[in-house]
Amino acid sequence: MALMFGLDTNVLVRYLLGDDREQAEQAKMAIGQALSSGEPVVVCLLTLLETEWVLRSRAALEKRAIIATFRMLLEARDLKIEEEETLEEALFFYDNHAADFADCLMAAHYTRLGCSSMLSFDRKAAQLPCVVAVSTCH
């Protein structure tokens, strides 16, 4: 079995933001070394969920910038994104609805798992096409 490296949120955030110069350089070097040795670098959905929270709440990035950042990750040849289709669908929902990214990601993931819908008390999430507001369930 080939070695693969998964990125922790803190490594991905330092790589993306460069907000801590030393750690950003270490992240770039570690990722670069892995890639140059042929080791795939993987980003899982949980890392993306945490990364969105950091980009929004700590780095104060706007929704458009977060979407652009995640699309850049999807387009990166050298990164393997867990369930790329789920992320793509979540970004579509996030771009076109008022729901939070977490709700968009969960709804997209449940759809990919074969669920007919996601039940939610969240009014913004309930605007997504694959989410049903619990208050309307009987």
N, C-alpha and C positions, 0 to 999 in steps of 0.2 A: 504494500500500500504506500502510495506516494505521500510525502509530508505536505501538509497544508498549514497555513497560518491564519487564524481568525483574529480579527481586530477587536480589541476592547474599545469601548466608547471613548475613553480618554485618549487613546492613540489616534483614533479617527478624528476627533475634535482638534487635537493639536495639529495634525496633518492638514486639516481643512482651514483652520483659523490662524495658525501660526502665532497664537496669542502668548505663548510661552516659547521664546526663541530657542532655548536649549532643548526643550522637549520636542518642539516642532522639528528641529534638525535630527534629533534621535529617531523620531517617528519616520521621517523621510528616508533616513539611512537604513533603518531596519526593513522598511517596506521595499526599498530599492534592492537591498541585499537578497531578500527573499525572492523577489521577481527575477533578479539576474541569475539566481541559482536554479530557476525553474520551478520554484515553489509557488503554488497558487495562493493568493491572498483573498480571504473570504470575509464578507461583511454580512452578518445575520440580521434578521428582521428586528430582533431585540436591540441590537446595537443601533440600528437606524431609528428605532423608537426613542431611545435615550438621546441620540444625537439631535433629533428634531427638538426635543425639549431644551437641550443646552443651547442650540442655535437660536431658539425663540426667546427663552427666558434669561439666559446669561449673556449671550452675545447680541441680543436685541435685534436679530435679523427679521426682516419682514417676510411674510408668507411667500412672496414672489422669489426672494433670494433663497429661501429654503428649498423651494421647488426646483429652482435652477441648480442648486448645489446637488440635490439628489439625482436630478437628470444627468448631471455631469458624472456622477458616480456610476449610473447605469451605462453611460457611454464609454466609460474607461475600459479599454481592452483588457487590462491586466487584473482588474478586480472581478471577483466572482460574487455576485449579490445573491443571497439566498432568496429563492422564489421571486425572480425578477418580475414575473408577470403580476404577482401580488403587489409589489411595490409600484409598478406602472399603473395598475388600477387604483391603488390608494392615492397616488399623486393626481390622477384624473379627478377622483372624488374631491380631494383637498382643493384642487384648483377651481373646481366648479360648484362648490358648496360651502356653507358656513361651518360645517362640522370640523372639529379638531382633527389634527393629523392622526392621533391615536385611534379615534373612532373610525376614521377612513381606513386605516391599516387593518384594524380588527374586522371591519365589514368586508374588505377585500379578501382577507385571509379566510373568513368563514365561507365566503362565496367559493373560493378555491377548494375548500374542504368538502363542498357539496351541500352546504346548508342553503335552504331556500331563503332565509333571512336571518338577521341578527336582531334580537330583542333589546330594546334600550329605553330607559327613562329620559334620556337626553333628547331634548327637542331639536337641537341642531343636527344631531346624528340621525334622528328620525326622518330628516329631509332627504337622506341618501336613498337611492332606489332599492337597496337591498336591506333596509332597516325598517323594522316595525316598532312603533311606539307601544310600550307595554300597556299604556292606558287605553289603547284601542283594541287590545286582545280580549276576547271573551271566551 
